[in-house]
């Protein structure tokens, strides 16, 4: 990985298959050092792509699976995924899920990131899912604190909640990774709680995740550079 690559930017490879993902990574070259591979690409060779980008191209990998199951199953799944030498793995932020995932990742270099409330959801969505009353920022903070206590190495949350999460005592030394980031002037697409790259980092995020504004661009490398240009100095 080039020393000049800024790993605060994670590019989401939300593409149909590994071939498309590898093509995009080739277009981005040394501009990007960190990639997210999600559930949508799992059946399209996602794990093979993760392994190739990691082992052959020196990239960091965030596997966004959002695992949720009984504890024993989560622990077994995470233990298996840890063999791929991945950097980040997401699970749902329920404390028992996080504890199981932390057990499965023990001894590896993989950081477990807990999902609080998906950035595509708003209060109306939570009502429809019978999630208890409360403002989303308050629910996110409570879920984050419990996930940290259960062993999460970091949290996934909207950039609009990053500052409140960074202020939690439990967040000391933990990561905050923010999807729902859109460069200035970009469309929000299906995200409902968004912010610009600069605002997300200023609010306390360690990494931002950007997908469509980069891979849908006519010149993905230029789009990635534009996002990086928006980030404040380290």
KEKE-3310 file (N, C-alpha, C; in steps of 0.2 Angstrom, whole numbers, plus 5000, padded with zeros to 4 digits):
npx = (5004:5003:5013:5007:4994:4978:4970:4958:4948:4936:4932:4917:4913:4901:4896:4891:4899:4914:4923:4919:4922:4936:4940:4936:4945:4957:4956:4956:4968:4983:4977:4967:4967:4959:4945:4928:4918:4903:4887:4880:4889:4893:4889:4894:4907:4913:4922:4933:4937:4940:4951:4960:4962:4968:4979:4987:4987:4989:4979:4968:4954:4937:4925:4908:4896:4886:4882:4870:4864:4861:4872:4882:4883:4886:4899:4906:4905:4912:4925:4929:4929:4939:4951:4954:4962:4956:4952:4942:4926:4908:4895:4878:4873:4868:4872:4874:4877:4889:4898:4899:4905:4917:4923:4925:4934:4945:4963:4966:4969:4958:4946:4931:4916:4902:4885:4874:4861:4854:4860:4851:4839:4825:4815:4802:4804:4809:4798:4789:4796:4793:4802:4808:4801:4809:4822:4832:4846:4848:4845:4855:4867:4865:4865:4877:4886:4883:4887:4901:4904:4902:4913:4916:4926:4924:4912:4898:4890:4879:4886:4880:4878:4891:4899:4892:4894:4908:4910:4907:4911:4914:4919:4933:4948:4942:4935:4926:4916:4909:4896:4885:4890:4892:4900:4902:4888:4883:4871:4860:4855:4849:4851:4847:4853:4865:4881:4895:4911:4921:4914:4910:4923:4927:4918:4921:4923:4933:4935:4928:4915:4912:4903:4893:4895:4908:4910:4900:4905:4911:4924:4932:4943:4947:4935:4937:4949:4944:4935:4945:4952:4943:4944:4950:4967:4977)
npy = (4994:5011:5024:5036:5035:5039:5032:5035:5036:5025:5015:5010:4995:4992:4983:4972:4960:4951:4954:4966:4974:4972:4978:4992:4994:4994:5005:5015:5013:5018:5028:5025:5015:5007:4997:4993:4978:4972:4963:4962:4958:4946:4933:4935:4933:4939:4936:4931:4942:4950:4944:4944:4958:4961:4952:4952:4965:4973:4980:4987:4979:4980:4970:4970:4963:4963:4954:4943:4933:4918:4917:4907:4904:4916:4917:4906:4910:4922:4917:4909:4919:4927:4921:4925:4936:4949:4967:4975:4970:4969:4968:4966:4977:4972:4967:4953:4948:4955:4952:4938:4939:4946:4936:4926:4933:4934:4935:4937:4950:4957:4969:4971:4979:4987:4989:5002:5010:5008:5019:5022:5023:5031:5039:5035:5023:5015:5015:5007:4995:4992:4997:5004:5019:5035:5047:5046:5049:5047:5034:5028:5032:5025:5012:5011:5013:5001:4992:4994:4991:4978:4973:4978:4984:4996:5007:5008:5021:5035:5050:5061:5058:5056:5065:5064:5051:5050:5057:5049:5040:5027:5026:5029:5027:5019:5015:5025:5023:5030:5028:5034:5046:5060:5068:5086:5093:5082:5069:5062:5049:5034:5037:5044:5051:5060:5068:5079:5074:5081:5086:5075:5069:5080:5079:5068:5055:5041:5035:5037:5031:5029:5027:5026:5040:5039:5026:5028:5038:5047:5048:5039:5039:5053:5057:5051:5057:5070:5068:5065:5077:5085:5081:5086:5090:5078)
npz = (5000:4995:5004:5003:5002:5009:5021:5028:5019:5014:5001:4995:4987:4980:4970:4956:4955:4958:4947:4942:4954:4955:4943:4945:4957:4950:4942:4951:4957:4966:4973:4982:4996:5004:5005:5005:5006:5003:5008:4996:4986:4990:4984:4972:4972:4982:4994:4988:4980:4991:4997:4986:4984:4996:4998:4986:4982:4992:4999:5012:5020:5022:5028:5025:5033:5042:5052:5061:5072:5082:5096:5096:5082:5076:5082:5077:5063:5062:5067:5056:5046:5050:5046:5034:5035:5037:5039:5045:5051:5051:5063:5069:5082:5094:5111:5114:5102:5098:5108:5105:5092:5095:5103:5092:5084:5092:5094:5081:5069:5066:5067:5076:5071:5076:5071:5074:5071:5055:5042:5032:5038:5046:5059:5057:5050:5060:5069:5061:5062:5075:5085:5100:5107:5105:5101:5087:5088:5102:5104:5096:5102:5115:5110:5105:5116:5123:5115:5114:5127:5126:5119:5106:5094:5087:5079:5069:5062:5058:5051:5057:5070:5075:5083:5095:5099:5099:5110:5120:5135:5134:5121:5120:5112:5103:5086:5075:5061:5047:5036:5023:5019:5009:4995:4994:4986:4980:4976:4988:4987:4993:5007:5022:5033:5031:5028:5023:5018:5025:5036:5043:5047:5055:5065:5072:5066:5061:5050:5033:5023:5006:4991:4979:4974:4969:4962:4952:4945:4930:4930:4940:4948:4949:4956:4968:4972:4973:4984:4994:4994:5001:5014:5030:5036:5044)
capx = (5000:5007:5013:5004:4987:4974:4965:4952:4943:4935:4927:4912:4913:4894:4895:4887:4903:4921:4927:4918:4926:4943:4941:4936:4951:4962:4955:4957:4975:4986:4973:4963:4970:4954:4939:4922:4914:4896:4883:4877:4893:4895:4888:4897:4914:4916:4927:4939:4940:4943:4958:4965:4964:4972:4986:4990:4987:4991:4974:4965:4948:4931:4919:4902:4891:4881:4880:4865:4861:4863:4879:4887:4883:4890:4906:4909:4906:4918:4931:4930:4931:4946:4956:4955:4966:4953:4954:4935:4920:4902:4890:4873:4876:4866:4877:4876:4881:4895:4902:4901:4910:4923:4926:4927:4940:4951:4969:4967:4970:4951:4942:4923:4912:4895:4880:4869:4855:4856:4859:4845:4832:4823:4811:4796:4806:4809:4791:4786:4799:4792:4808:4805:4801:4816:4825:4837:4853:4849:4845:4862:4872:4864:4867:4885:4889:4882:4892:4908:4905:4902:4919:4916:4932:4922:4905:4896:4885:4878:4890:4876:4879:4898:4901:4890:4898:4915:4910:4905:4917:4916:4922:4940:4952:4938:4934:4920:4916:4903:4893:4880:4894:4891:4904:4898:4884:4881:4864:4860:4852:4844:4853:4843:4856:4871:4886:4900:4917:4925:4910:4911:4929:4927:4913:4924:4924:4940:4935:4921:4913:4909:4902:4891:4898:4915:4910:4896:4907:4914:4931:4932:4950:4946:4930:4940:4953:4940:4933:4951:4953:4938:4946:4955:4973:4977)
capy = (5000:5017:5027:5042:5033:5041:5026:5038:5035:5018:5015:5004:4991:4990:4982:4966:4954:4953:4957:4974:4977:4972:4983:4998:4995:4995:5012:5019:5013:5020:5034:5022:5010:5004:4995:4989:4973:4970:4957:4961:4955:4939:4928:4937:4932:4945:4934:4930:4948:4953:4940:4946:4965:4961:4948:4954:4972:4977:4985:4986:4977:4980:4966:4973:4957:4964:4947:4943:4926:4916:4918:4902:4904:4922:4916:4902:4913:4926:4914:4907:4925:4930:4917:4929:4942:4956:4972:4976:4966:4972:4964:4970:4980:4969:4965:4946:4947:4958:4947:4932:4941:4947:4929:4923:4937:4934:4932:4940:4957:4960:4974:4970:4985:4986:4993:5004:5010:5009:5026:5023:5022:5036:5037:5031:5016:5012:5014:5001:4989:4991:4999:5008:5026:5039:5051:5041:5050:5045:5027:5026:5033:5020:5005:5011:5012:4994:4988:4995:4987:4971:4971:4981:4989:5002:5007:5011:5026:5041:5056:5066:5055:5054:5069:5062:5045:5052:5060:5044:5038:5020:5027:5031:5022:5015:5018:5027:5023:5033:5028:5040:5052:5062:5075:5092:5094:5075:5066:5058:5043:5031:5038:5049:5054:5061:5073:5079:5070:5085:5087:5068:5069:5085:5077:5063:5049:5039:5033:5038:5026:5032:5022:5028:5046:5037:5021:5030:5044:5046:5047:5037:5041:5060:5058:5049:5062:5075:5067:5066:5084:5088:5079:5090:5087:5073)
capz = (5000:4995:5010:5003:5002:5015:5023:5031:5014:5012:4995:4995:4981:4980:4963:4956:4955:4959:4941:4942:4959:4953:4938:4949:4961:4945:4940:4957:4958:4972:4976:4987:5000:5009:5002:5008:5002:5007:5007:4989:4982:4993:4980:4966:4973:4987:4998:4983:4979:4997:4997:4981:4985:5002:4998:4980:4980:4998:5001:5018:5018:5027:5025:5028:5033:5047:5055:5066:5073:5089:5098:5093:5075:5075:5084:5072:5057:5063:5067:5049:5042:5053:5043:5028:5037:5035:5044:5048:5050:5054:5066:5073:5089:5100:5115:5114:5095:5098:5112:5101:5087:5098:5104:5086:5081:5096:5092:5074:5068:5063:5071:5075:5071:5078:5068:5078:5067:5048:5040:5028:5042:5050:5065:5054:5049:5067:5071:5058:5065:5082:5089:5105:5106:5107:5096:5084:5091:5108:5103:5093:5108:5119:5107:5104:5123:5125:5110:5116:5133:5125:5116:5099:5093:5084:5078:5062:5063:5054:5053:5061:5077:5076:5088:5102:5100:5101:5117:5125:5139:5132:5115:5120:5109:5098:5080:5072:5054:5045:5029:5023:5017:5002:4994:4993:4980:4978:4978:4994:4985:4998:5013:5025:5038:5028:5029:5019:5021:5030:5042:5046:5050:5060:5070:5076:5062:5059:5042:5030:5018:5000:4986:4972:4971:4966:4956:4947:4941:4924:4931:4948:4952:4950:4961:4974:4974:4976:4991:4998:4995:5006:5021:5034:5037:5050)
cpx = (5004:5007:5008:4996:4983:4969:4959:4946:4942:4930:4923:4911:4906:4892:4893:4892:4910:4925:4926:4922:4933:4945:4941:4942:4957:4962:4957:4965:4977:4982:4969:4966:4965:4948:4934:4919:4908:4893:4881:4882:4895:4894:4891:4905:4918:4922:4933:4942:4943:4950:4963:4967:4969:4979:4990:4991:4989:4985:4971:4957:4943:4926:4913:4896:4886:4878:4875:4863:4862:4870:4884:4888:4888:4898:4909:4910:4912:4925:4933:4933:4938:4952:4958:4960:4963:4954:4947:4930:4914:4898:4884:4875:4873:4871:4879:4880:4888:4900:4904:4906:4917:4927:4929:4933:4946:4957:4970:4967:4963:4948:4934:4920:4905:4890:4875:4862:4857:4855:4854:4839:4831:4818:4804:4798:4806:4802:4788:4789:4798:4798:4806:4806:4808:4819:4831:4844:4854:4849:4852:4867:4871:4866:4874:4888:4889:4887:4899:4909:4905:4908:4920:4923:4931:4915:4904:4890:4885:4883:4887:4877:4886:4900:4899:4893:4905:4916:4909:4911:4919:4920:4930:4944:4948:4937:4927:4920:4909:4901:4889:4884:4894:4896:4899:4894:4882:4874:4865:4858:4847:4846:4849:4847:4863:4875:4891:4906:4921:4921:4910:4917:4929:4923:4916:4925:4931:4940:4928:4921:4909:4909:4900:4894:4905:4914:4905:4899:4911:4921:4932:4938:4949:4941:4933:4945:4950:4937:4939:4953:4949:4940:4951:4961:4973:4980)
cpy = (5006:5021:5034:5041:5035:5036:5029:5037:5028:5018:5009:5001:4988:4988:4974:4960:4957:4956:4964:4977:4978:4978:4990:4999:4997:5002:5017:5019:5015:5026:5031:5016:5005:5003:4991:4984:4971:4964:4956:4958:4948:4934:4929:4937:4937:4943:4933:4937:4951:4950:4943:4953:4965:4958:4950:4961:4976:4982:4983:4984:4977:4976:4968:4968:4959:4958:4948:4936:4924:4916:4913:4902:4910:4920:4912:4905:4918:4923:4911:4913:4928:4926:4921:4935:4949:4961:4974:4971:4969:4967:4969:4972:4977:4966:4958:4945:4950:4954:4941:4933:4942:4941:4926:4927:4937:4931:4934:4947:4961:4963:4972:4977:4984:4991:4995:5004:5012:5016:5027:5023:5029:5034:5033:5024:5012:5010:5008:4995:4988:4992:5004:5015:5029:5042:5046:5043:5047:5037:5024:5027:5027:5013:5005:5010:5004:4990:4988:4991:4980:4968:4974:4985:4995:5001:5010:5015:5032:5046:5061:5064:5055:5058:5066:5055:5046:5054:5055:5041:5031:5020:5028:5025:5017:5018:5020:5027:5025:5032:5034:5046:5054:5068:5080:5092:5087:5073:5062:5051:5040:5032:5044:5053:5055:5067:5073:5075:5075:5086:5080:5067:5074:5083:5071:5056:5048:5038:5035:5033:5030:5027:5025:5035:5044:5032:5023:5036:5042:5044:5045:5039:5049:5061:5056:5054:5068:5074:5068:5073:5088:5086:5084:5087:5083:5077)
cpz = (5000:5002:5010:5003:5009:5016:5027:5026:5013:5006:4995:4988:4980:4972:4962:4957:4956:4953:4941:4948:4958:4948:4941:4953:4956:4943:4945:4959:4965:4976:4982:4990:5004:5005:5006:5003:5006:5005:5000:4985:4984:4988:4973:4967:4977:4991:4994:4982:4985:4998:4992:4982:4991:5001:4992:4979:4986:5001:5008:5016:5024:5024:5029:5028:5037:5050:5061:5066:5080:5090:5095:5086:5073:5077:5079:5065:5057:5063:5060:5045:5044:5049:5036:5029:5035:5040:5048:5046:5054:5057:5068:5080:5095:5104:5114:5107:5095:5102:5109:5096:5090:5100:5098:5083:5086:5093:5084:5074:5066:5068:5070:5076:5072:5074:5073:5075:5060:5046:5035:5031:5045:5055:5062:5052:5055:5070:5068:5060:5072:5087:5094:5104:5108:5100:5093:5087:5098:5108:5100:5098:5113:5117:5106:5111:5125:5121:5112:5122:5132:5121:5109:5099:5089:5082:5071:5064:5058:5056:5057:5068:5079:5082:5095:5103:5102:5108:5122:5129:5136:5125:5115:5117:5104:5092:5079:5065:5052:5037:5029:5021:5010:5001:4993:4986:4977:4980:4984:4993:4991:5006:5016:5031:5035:5030:5024:5022:5026:5037:5046:5050:5056:5066:5074:5072:5061:5052:5040:5024:5012:4994:4980:4969:4967:4960:4951:4943:4935:4925:4939:4951:4953:4955:4968:4977:4976:4983:4996:4999:5000:5013:5024:5035:5043:5056)
residu = (UNK:UNK:UNK:UNK:UNK:UNK:UNK:UNK:UNK:UNK:UNK:UNK:UNK:UNK:UNK:UNK:UNK:UNK:UNK:UNK:UNK:UNK:UNK:UNK:UNK:UNK:UNK:UNK:UNK:UNK:UNK:UNK:UNK:UNK:UNK:UNK:UNK:UNK:UNK:UNK:UNK:UNK:UNK:UNK:UNK:UNK:UNK:UNK:UNK:UNK:UNK:UNK:UNK:UNK:UNK:UNK:UNK:UNK:UNK:UNK:UNK:UNK:UNK:UNK:UNK:UNK:UNK:UNK:UNK:UNK:UNK:UNK:UNK:UNK:UNK:UNK:UNK:UNK:UNK:UNK:UNK:UNK:UNK:UNK:UNK:UNK:UNK:UNK:UNK:UNK:UNK:UNK:UNK:UNK:UNK:UNK:UNK:UNK:UNK:UNK:UNK:UNK:UNK:UNK:UNK:UNK:UNK:UNK:UNK:UNK:UNK:UNK:UNK:UNK:UNK:UNK:UNK:UNK:UNK:UNK:UNK:UNK:UNK:UNK:UNK:UNK:UNK:UNK:UNK:UNK:UNK:UNK:UNK:UNK:UNK:UNK:UNK:UNK:UNK:UNK:UNK:UNK:UNK:UNK:UNK:UNK:UNK:UNK:UNK:UNK:UNK:UNK:UNK:UNK:UNK:UNK:UNK:UNK:UNK:UNK:UNK:UNK:UNK:UNK:UNK:UNK:UNK:UNK:UNK:UNK:UNK:UNK:UNK:UNK:UNK:UNK:UNK:UNK:UNK:UNK:UNK:UNK:UNK:UNK:UNK:UNK:UNK:UNK:UNK:UNK:UNK:UNK:UNK:UNK:UNK:UNK:UNK:UNK:UNK:UNK:UNK:UNK:UNK:UNK:UNK:UNK:UNK:UNK:UNK:UNK:UNK:UNK:UNK:UNK:UNK:UNK:UNK:UNK:UNK:UNK:UNK:UNK:UNK:UNK:UNK:UNK:UNK:UNK:UNK:UNK:UNK:UNK:UNK:UNK)
# end
